[in-house]
Amino acid sequence: MDTPVPQPVRPPDHERVQWGRVSSLVGGQAAVQLGSFALLIAMNWTAVELGGTRAVTLLMLAATVPRALMLIFGGAVADTLGPRFVLLRTTAARVALLAVGAVVTATTRELWPLVVIALIEGVLLGLAGPASGVLLPMFARGDQLARANSLYAMVLRVAPILGAPAGAFLITVGELWVAMLVGAVTGAVWLGCLLHVTHGFVRPKPEPGVSLVKRSGDGFRLLARHPRLRWMFVAALCLDLAFSWPAEVALPLLVSERGWGVSAVGIVLAAFSVGALGSSAVGAALAHRIPMFVRLVVTGVGLAAGILVMALMPSVLSLTAVAAGVGLLSGLNGPAIVTLYQQSAPEDRMGAAMSTLSLAGIGTAPISIAVFSSLSLVIGVQTTWLVCGAIAFVSPVAAVLALRHPVHAEEPAAAPAPVAASV
């Protein structure tokens, strides 16, 4: 039933952050991300058992390609229909999908149900991603947004640390359907949090003559019109491009070449995660007291230097120490990029802006792996890793250029009048 509701609640000038809604948002994300990573590990392991490397590749493509493509439309959908409309429906659909998937995988031992589930889930996550990115700027303003983003980043750091072993445990003591059921339950928790977080939101006023297809290009038009957003996009793109291949491909290869043993890979990645988690915690408490230049540019230079130095480390101990330092810097730099991007984007096109920022991360991973893997066959793993470090230095340079341009967040059209919300 359509019922009139008040305007979306935004913090007044004297109340710069609504910690109640932020806490509910972060808590819901903690639950759903934990379940998602556990399910990811369980599905990949099952695919290995069913068809080896080809099965895992097919499953990953089914999950990632639709998600990346739908991010473009997800921003337009969030701006057109509102984050509440999008998030409640996509989250409910995902819960139903995983519940049905639990029943199907409990009764069959084939690959095709996993591929179908991964494909549909990728579409739903791609649609929901930009809408999720719209929420925090509604509840936190000014320098408090940096604290909120750091708190949110902590959840994203903790989820793989806890979710990966949880998925391995579930697949060891049970079967895939158990992990599916856990994913559905944690998704239901997220849905309940969303009902609280988005309470009072209204549907945006329709723009006559503007189709959803046309609005799907808004994110790229924003980059063309706003130099600050454009340079921040370049900063995020170059950093993700430079870091994906070393972390996911080069590290195991380098460890193998030097005869350090596979356990070294886990130790180095754990050190990075612990460092990033620690600095995210510091940011949640003190980010508003640390200048943006330090959080964005100084840490960016340190990250690029750290990536370079990691390739030259002569022992597991020294490599682990540098990885921890890189993680510390990353825990401040990542939320700073997101914060500045959100503060610089027009409010009525926030979904479109967040879709392009998400593409800078999700979309670059396969490109980085393909390009640098090919290059390493010609010039070697270590030299290619150094090339990645050099590319990473573009990020702080782009950040400096972004900071030199004024914020254009004041340019959006006037806020729409209250309308009836169908939820």
MOPE-V801425 format. One record per residue. RES is the residue in three letters. SS is DSSP state (h for helix, s for strand, l for the rest). PHI is phi in degrees with one decimal (* if undefined). NEAR is the number of other ideal C-beta (glycine too) atoms within 8 Angstrom. Layout:
# MOPE-V801425
res=RES ss=SS phi=PHI near=NEAR
res=RES ss=SS phi=PHI near=NEAR
This chain:
# MOPE-V801425
res=MET ss=l phi=* near=2
res=ASP ss=l phi=-79.7 near=6
res=THR ss=s phi=-131.7 near=6
res=PRO ss=l phi=-70.0 near=6
res=VAL ss=l phi=-133.8 near=9
res=PRO ss=l phi=-71.1 near=6
res=GLN ss=l phi=-60.3 near=7
res=PRO ss=l phi=-54.1 near=7
res=VAL ss=l phi=-76.2 near=10
res=ARG ss=l phi=-120.9 near=7
res=PRO ss=l phi=-65.9 near=10
res=PRO ss=l phi=-67.7 near=5
res=ASP ss=l phi=-58.8 near=5
res=HIS ss=l phi=-82.1 near=4
res=GLU ss=l phi=-122.4 near=7
res=ARG ss=l phi=-84.9 near=10
res=VAL ss=s phi=-154.2 near=13
res=GLN ss=l phi=-102.1 near=10
res=TRP ss=h phi=-67.3 near=6
res=GLY ss=h phi=-62.0 near=6
res=ARG ss=h phi=-72.1 near=11
res=VAL ss=h phi=-62.0 near=14
res=SER ss=h phi=-63.7 near=8
res=SER ss=h phi=-64.9 near=11
res=LEU ss=h phi=-63.6 near=14
res=VAL ss=h phi=-67.5 near=12
res=GLY ss=h phi=-63.1 near=9
res=GLY ss=h phi=-64.0 near=14
res=GLN ss=h phi=-66.3 near=13
res=ALA ss=h phi=-58.8 near=11
res=ALA ss=h phi=-66.6 near=12
res=VAL ss=h phi=-71.1 near=12
res=GLN ss=h phi=-69.6 near=12
res=LEU ss=h phi=-61.6 near=14
res=GLY ss=h phi=-64.3 near=14
res=SER ss=h phi=-66.9 near=12
res=PHE ss=h phi=-69.4 near=15
res=ALA ss=h phi=-61.4 near=16
res=LEU ss=h phi=-66.6 near=14
res=LEU ss=h phi=-59.5 near=10
res=ILE ss=h phi=-63.3 near=15
res=ALA ss=h phi=-64.6 near=15
res=MET ss=h phi=-69.0 near=14
res=ASN ss=h phi=-64.5 near=11
res=TRP ss=h phi=-66.0 near=11
res=THR ss=h phi=-63.7 near=11
res=ALA ss=h phi=-64.0 near=14
res=VAL ss=h phi=-59.7 near=11
res=GLU ss=h phi=-67.0 near=5
res=LEU ss=h phi=-84.2 near=10
res=GLY ss=h phi=-153.9 near=9
res=GLY ss=h phi=70.6 near=6
res=THR ss=h phi=-61.5 near=6
res=ARG ss=h phi=-63.4 near=7
res=ALA ss=h phi=-66.5 near=12
res=VAL ss=h phi=-64.7 near=12
res=THR ss=h phi=-60.6 near=8
res=LEU ss=h phi=-61.4 near=12
res=LEU ss=h phi=-65.0 near=15
res=MET ss=h phi=-66.5 near=9
res=LEU ss=h phi=-63.9 near=8
res=ALA ss=h phi=-63.6 near=13
res=ALA ss=h phi=-84.9 near=12
res=THR ss=h phi=-93.1 near=11
res=VAL ss=h phi=-65.2 near=9
res=PRO ss=h phi=-61.1 near=12
res=ARG ss=h phi=-64.4 near=14
res=ALA ss=h phi=-63.9 near=11
res=LEU ss=h phi=-66.9 near=9
res=MET ss=h phi=-73.2 near=13
res=LEU ss=h phi=-58.6 near=16
res=ILE ss=h phi=-62.9 near=11
res=PHE ss=h phi=-78.7 near=12
res=GLY ss=h phi=-59.9 near=17
res=GLY ss=h phi=-64.6 near=18
res=ALA ss=h phi=-66.0 near=15
res=VAL ss=h phi=-64.5 near=14
res=ALA ss=h phi=-63.4 near=18
res=ASP ss=h phi=-71.4 near=13
res=THR ss=h phi=-82.0 near=10
res=LEU ss=h phi=-102.9 near=8
res=GLY ss=l phi=94.6 near=12
res=PRO ss=h phi=-65.0 near=13
res=ARG ss=h phi=-63.5 near=11
res=PHE ss=h phi=-56.5 near=12
res=VAL ss=h phi=-69.6 near=15
res=LEU ss=h phi=-68.5 near=13
res=LEU ss=h phi=-62.9 near=13
res=ARG ss=h phi=-76.3 near=8
res=THR ss=h phi=-68.3 near=13
res=THR ss=h phi=-69.3 near=13
res=ALA ss=h phi=-62.0 near=9
res=ALA ss=h phi=-64.5 near=9
res=ARG ss=h phi=-68.0 near=12
res=VAL ss=h phi=-60.0 near=12
res=ALA ss=h phi=-63.7 near=8
res=LEU ss=h phi=-60.1 near=12
res=LEU ss=h phi=-71.1 near=16
res=ALA ss=h phi=-64.5 near=11
res=VAL ss=h phi=-65.0 near=8
res=GLY ss=h phi=-60.8 near=12
res=ALA ss=h phi=-62.6 near=13
res=VAL ss=h phi=-66.7 near=9
res=VAL ss=h phi=-66.0 near=9
res=THR ss=h phi=-71.0 near=13
res=ALA ss=h phi=-77.3 near=7
res=THR ss=h phi=-113.1 near=5
res=THR ss=l phi=-140.9 near=6
res=ARG ss=l phi=-126.7 near=3
res=GLU ss=l phi=-131.1 near=6
res=LEU ss=l phi=-81.6 near=11
res=TRP ss=h phi=-59.1 near=6
res=PRO ss=h phi=-62.5 near=11
res=LEU ss=h phi=-64.2 near=14
res=VAL ss=h phi=-65.2 near=11
res=VAL ss=h phi=-64.0 near=9
res=ILE ss=h phi=-62.7 near=13
res=ALA ss=h phi=-62.4 near=12
res=LEU ss=h phi=-65.9 near=11
res=ILE ss=h phi=-65.4 near=9
res=GLU ss=h phi=-63.2 near=12
res=GLY ss=h phi=-60.6 near=15
res=VAL ss=h phi=-62.2 near=11
res=LEU ss=h phi=-65.1 near=12
res=LEU ss=h phi=-67.8 near=12
res=GLY ss=h phi=-65.2 near=15
res=LEU ss=h phi=-69.1 near=13
res=ALA ss=h phi=-81.4 near=13
res=GLY ss=h phi=-53.7 near=14
res=PRO ss=h phi=-62.4 near=16
res=ALA ss=h phi=-63.8 near=16
res=SER ss=h phi=-64.7 near=10
res=GLY ss=h phi=-68.9 near=14
res=VAL ss=h phi=-78.0 near=13
res=LEU ss=h phi=-69.6 near=12
res=LEU ss=h phi=-56.3 near=14
res=PRO ss=h phi=-62.2 near=12
res=MET ss=h phi=-78.4 near=8
res=PHE ss=h phi=-110.8 near=14
res=ALA ss=s phi=-134.7 near=14
res=ARG ss=l phi=-129.0 near=10
res=GLY ss=l phi=59.0 near=7
res=ASP ss=l phi=-71.1 near=8
res=GLN ss=h phi=-72.6 near=11
res=LEU ss=h phi=-63.4 near=15
res=ALA ss=h phi=-62.9 near=15
res=ARG ss=h phi=-64.9 near=16
res=ALA ss=h phi=-62.9 near=13
res=ASN ss=h phi=-67.1 near=15
res=SER ss=h phi=-66.6 near=17
res=LEU ss=h phi=-62.7 near=13
res=TYR ss=h phi=-63.1 near=13
res=ALA ss=h phi=-64.5 near=15
res=MET ss=h phi=-58.4 near=13
res=VAL ss=h phi=-62.0 near=12
res=LEU ss=h phi=-67.1 near=9
res=ARG ss=h phi=-77.6 near=13
res=VAL ss=h phi=-73.2 near=11
res=ALA ss=h phi=-54.9 near=13
res=PRO ss=h phi=-69.1 near=9
res=ILE ss=h phi=-64.0 near=10
res=LEU ss=h phi=-90.9 near=10
res=GLY ss=h phi=-70.7 near=16
res=ALA ss=h phi=-62.0 near=11
res=PRO ss=h phi=-66.0 near=7
res=ALA ss=h phi=-64.0 near=13
res=GLY ss=h phi=-63.9 near=16
res=ALA ss=h phi=-63.0 near=11
res=PHE ss=h phi=-65.6 near=8
res=LEU ss=h phi=-62.5 near=13
res=ILE ss=h phi=-76.5 near=13
res=THR ss=h phi=-80.5 near=6
res=VAL ss=h phi=-88.9 near=4
res=GLY ss=l phi=-131.6 near=8
res=GLU ss=l phi=-140.5 near=7
res=LEU ss=h phi=-60.2 near=11
res=TRP ss=h phi=-61.8 near=12
res=VAL ss=h phi=-66.2 near=10
res=ALA ss=h phi=-64.3 near=16
res=MET ss=h phi=-61.4 near=16
res=LEU ss=h phi=-65.3 near=11
res=VAL ss=h phi=-61.6 near=13
res=GLY ss=h phi=-61.5 near=13
res=ALA ss=h phi=-66.8 near=12
res=VAL ss=h phi=-65.6 near=9
res=THR ss=h phi=-66.1 near=13
res=GLY ss=h phi=-65.4 near=14
res=ALA ss=h phi=-66.2 near=9
res=VAL ss=h phi=-62.2 near=11
res=TRP ss=h phi=-61.3 near=13
res=LEU ss=h phi=-62.7 near=12
res=GLY ss=h phi=-63.4 near=9
res=CYS ss=h phi=-64.5 near=13
res=LEU ss=h phi=-64.6 near=13
res=LEU ss=h phi=-59.6 near=9
res=HIS ss=h phi=-76.8 near=9
res=VAL ss=h phi=-62.4 near=11
res=THR ss=l phi=-99.3 near=12
res=HIS ss=l phi=-61.7 near=6
res=GLY ss=l phi=93.3 near=9
res=PHE ss=l phi=-71.8 near=10
res=VAL ss=l phi=-119.2 near=14
res=ARG ss=l phi=-73.7 near=10
res=PRO ss=l phi=-60.9 near=11
res=LYS ss=l phi=-69.1 near=7
res=PRO ss=l phi=-59.9 near=5
res=GLU ss=l phi=-101.9 near=5
res=PRO ss=l phi=-58.8 near=4
res=GLY ss=l phi=80.4 near=4
res=VAL ss=l phi=-108.8 near=6
res=SER ss=l phi=-84.5 near=6
res=LEU ss=h phi=-63.9 near=9
res=VAL ss=h phi=-63.8 near=5
res=LYS ss=h phi=-65.9 near=7
res=ARG ss=h phi=-72.1 near=12
res=SER ss=l phi=-65.0 near=10
res=GLY ss=l phi=-94.2 near=7
res=ASP ss=h phi=-61.3 near=12
res=GLY ss=h phi=-61.1 near=14
res=PHE ss=h phi=-74.5 near=8
res=ARG ss=h phi=-67.6 near=8
res=LEU ss=h phi=-62.3 near=15
res=LEU ss=h phi=-63.2 near=11
res=ALA ss=h phi=-70.3 near=6
res=ARG ss=h phi=-90.9 near=6
res=HIS ss=l phi=-115.1 near=11
res=PRO ss=h phi=-57.9 near=8
res=ARG ss=h phi=-62.9 near=14
res=LEU ss=h phi=-64.8 near=15
res=ARG ss=h phi=-62.1 near=11
res=TRP ss=h phi=-70.9 near=13
res=MET ss=h phi=-68.6 near=16
res=PHE ss=h phi=-62.4 near=13
res=VAL ss=h phi=-62.9 near=11
res=ALA ss=h phi=-61.0 near=17
res=ALA ss=h phi=-67.5 near=14
res=LEU ss=h phi=-61.8 near=10
res=CYS ss=h phi=-66.5 near=13
res=LEU ss=h phi=-67.7 near=14
res=ASP ss=h phi=-67.1 near=13
res=LEU ss=h phi=-61.9 near=12
res=ALA ss=h phi=-76.2 near=16
res=PHE ss=h phi=-96.4 near=13
res=SER ss=h phi=-62.0 near=12
res=TRP ss=h phi=-66.2 near=15
res=PRO ss=h phi=-58.2 near=14
res=ALA ss=h phi=-73.4 near=9
res=GLU ss=h phi=-95.7 near=9
res=VAL ss=h phi=-121.6 near=10
res=ALA ss=h phi=-68.9 near=16
res=LEU ss=h phi=-58.4 near=12
res=PRO ss=h phi=-60.7 near=9
res=LEU ss=h phi=-66.4 near=10
res=LEU ss=h phi=-65.3 near=12
res=VAL ss=h phi=-62.2 near=13
res=SER ss=h phi=-66.4 near=8
res=GLU ss=h phi=-61.0 near=7
res=ARG ss=l phi=-93.7 near=6
res=GLY ss=l phi=66.3 near=5
res=TRP ss=l phi=-88.5 near=6
res=GLY ss=l phi=94.1 near=6
res=VAL ss=l phi=-65.0 near=8
res=SER ss=h phi=-62.7 near=6
res=ALA ss=h phi=-63.3 near=11
res=VAL ss=h phi=-61.9 near=10
res=GLY ss=h phi=-64.0 near=8
res=ILE ss=h phi=-64.6 near=10
res=VAL ss=h phi=-64.7 near=14
res=LEU ss=h phi=-65.7 near=11
res=ALA ss=h phi=-65.0 near=9
res=ALA ss=h phi=-62.9 near=13
res=PHE ss=h phi=-60.9 near=14
res=SER ss=h phi=-64.2 near=12
res=VAL ss=h phi=-64.8 near=10
res=GLY ss=h phi=-62.1 near=16
res=ALA ss=h phi=-66.1 near=15
res=LEU ss=h phi=-65.0 near=14
res=GLY ss=h phi=-63.9 near=11
res=SER ss=h phi=-72.3 near=14
res=SER ss=h phi=-64.4 near=16
res=ALA ss=h phi=-64.6 near=11
res=VAL ss=h phi=-62.5 near=12
res=GLY ss=h phi=-63.6 near=19
res=ALA ss=h phi=-60.9 near=10
res=ALA ss=h phi=-93.4 near=7
res=LEU ss=h phi=-129.7 near=8
res=ALA ss=h phi=-56.6 near=17
res=HIS ss=h phi=-68.5 near=9
res=ARG ss=h phi=-98.3 near=4
res=ILE ss=l phi=-101.3 near=10
res=PRO ss=l phi=-56.7 near=5
res=MET ss=h phi=-58.2 near=11
res=PHE ss=h phi=-60.0 near=8
res=VAL ss=h phi=-68.6 near=9
res=ARG ss=h phi=-66.2 near=15
res=LEU ss=h phi=-102.6 near=16
res=VAL ss=h phi=-88.8 near=11
res=VAL ss=h phi=-61.2 near=10
res=THR ss=h phi=-66.1 near=14
res=GLY ss=h phi=-64.4 near=15
res=VAL ss=h phi=-63.9 near=10
res=GLY ss=h phi=-63.3 near=11
res=LEU ss=h phi=-62.8 near=16
res=ALA ss=h phi=-61.6 near=15
res=ALA ss=h phi=-64.0 near=9
res=GLY ss=h phi=-64.2 near=13
res=ILE ss=h phi=-61.3 near=16
res=LEU ss=h phi=-62.0 near=12
res=VAL ss=h phi=-66.5 near=10
res=MET ss=h phi=-56.7 near=14
res=ALA ss=l phi=-68.9 near=13
res=LEU ss=l phi=-104.0 near=7
res=MET ss=l phi=-67.3 near=9
res=PRO ss=l phi=-88.5 near=4
res=SER ss=l phi=-145.5 near=6
res=VAL ss=h phi=-63.7 near=9
res=LEU ss=h phi=-62.4 near=6
res=SER ss=h phi=-67.2 near=9
res=LEU ss=h phi=-64.8 near=12
res=THR ss=h phi=-64.8 near=11
res=ALA ss=h phi=-63.0 near=9
res=VAL ss=h phi=-66.8 near=12
res=ALA ss=h phi=-60.9 near=15
res=ALA ss=h phi=-63.2 near=12
res=GLY ss=h phi=-64.4 near=11
res=VAL ss=h phi=-62.8 near=15
res=GLY ss=h phi=-62.4 near=17
res=LEU ss=h phi=-57.3 near=12
res=LEU ss=h phi=-68.5 near=13
res=SER ss=h phi=-63.3 near=14
res=GLY ss=h phi=-64.5 near=20
res=LEU ss=h phi=-94.5 near=17
res=ASN ss=h phi=-69.5 near=14
res=GLY ss=h phi=-59.3 near=10
res=PRO ss=h phi=-61.3 near=17
res=ALA ss=h phi=-65.7 near=14
res=ILE ss=h phi=-61.2 near=15
res=VAL ss=h phi=-62.5 near=12
res=THR ss=h phi=-61.5 near=12
res=LEU ss=h phi=-64.5 near=13
res=TYR ss=h phi=-63.4 near=15
res=GLN ss=h phi=-65.8 near=15
res=GLN ss=h phi=-69.7 near=10
res=SER ss=h phi=-94.3 near=13
res=ALA ss=l phi=-86.2 near=14
res=PRO ss=l phi=-61.1 near=11
res=GLU ss=h phi=-61.4 near=9
res=ASP ss=h phi=-80.5 near=9
res=ARG ss=h phi=-129.3 near=13
res=MET ss=h phi=-64.0 near=15
res=GLY ss=h phi=-62.1 near=17
res=ALA ss=h phi=-63.9 near=16
res=ALA ss=h phi=-63.6 near=16
res=MET ss=h phi=-69.5 near=17
res=SER ss=h phi=-67.4 near=17
res=THR ss=h phi=-70.6 near=14
res=LEU ss=h phi=-65.5 near=15
res=SER ss=h phi=-64.5 near=12
res=LEU ss=h phi=-63.3 near=12
res=ALA ss=h phi=-60.9 near=11
res=GLY ss=h phi=-93.4 near=10
res=ILE ss=h phi=-65.4 near=10
res=GLY ss=h phi=-73.7 near=10
res=THR ss=h phi=-86.2 near=12
res=ALA ss=h phi=-58.0 near=11
res=PRO ss=h phi=-65.3 near=8
res=ILE ss=h phi=-66.6 near=9
res=SER ss=h phi=-59.2 near=15
res=ILE ss=h phi=-64.1 near=12
res=ALA ss=h phi=-66.9 near=8
res=VAL ss=h phi=-68.3 near=9
res=PHE ss=h phi=-76.1 near=14
res=SER ss=h phi=-64.2 near=10
res=SER ss=h phi=-65.4 near=8
res=LEU ss=h phi=-65.3 near=10
res=SER ss=h phi=-66.3 near=13
res=LEU ss=h phi=-68.0 near=5
res=VAL ss=h phi=-97.0 near=6
res=ILE ss=h phi=-111.1 near=7
res=GLY ss=l phi=97.0 near=7
res=VAL ss=h phi=-67.9 near=10
res=GLN ss=h phi=-63.5 near=9
res=THR ss=h phi=-64.1 near=9
res=THR ss=h phi=-64.6 near=14
res=TRP ss=h phi=-61.1 near=14
res=LEU ss=h phi=-64.5 near=10
res=VAL ss=h phi=-62.0 near=11
res=CYS ss=h phi=-60.6 near=17
res=GLY ss=h phi=-61.7 near=16
res=ALA ss=h phi=-63.8 near=9
res=ILE ss=h phi=-64.2 near=10
res=ALA ss=h phi=-61.7 near=16
res=PHE ss=h phi=-67.3 near=10
res=VAL ss=h phi=-65.4 near=10
res=SER ss=h phi=-60.1 near=16
res=PRO ss=h phi=-65.8 near=14
res=VAL ss=h phi=-64.0 near=8
res=ALA ss=h phi=-64.1 near=13
res=ALA ss=h phi=-64.3 near=15
res=VAL ss=h phi=-61.6 near=9
res=LEU ss=h phi=-63.7 near=10
res=ALA ss=h phi=-64.3 near=16
res=LEU ss=h phi=-66.4 near=11
res=ARG ss=l phi=-78.4 near=5
res=HIS ss=l phi=-97.7 near=9
res=PRO ss=l phi=-71.4 near=4
res=VAL ss=l phi=-74.7 near=7
res=HIS ss=l phi=-109.3 near=11
res=ALA ss=h phi=-66.0 near=10
res=GLU ss=h phi=-83.9 near=5
res=GLU ss=h phi=-88.0 near=5
res=PRO ss=l phi=-64.2 near=8
res=ALA ss=l phi=-65.7 near=3
res=ALA ss=l phi=-60.4 near=3
res=ALA ss=l phi=-62.4 near=6
res=PRO ss=l phi=-68.8 near=8
res=ALA ss=l phi=-71.9 near=5
res=PRO ss=l phi=-60.4 near=8
res=VAL ss=l phi=-133.1 near=9
res=ALA ss=l phi=-69.1 near=9
res=ALA ss=s phi=-105.3 near=14
res=SER ss=l phi=-103.4 near=6
res=VAL ss=l phi=-129.6 near=5
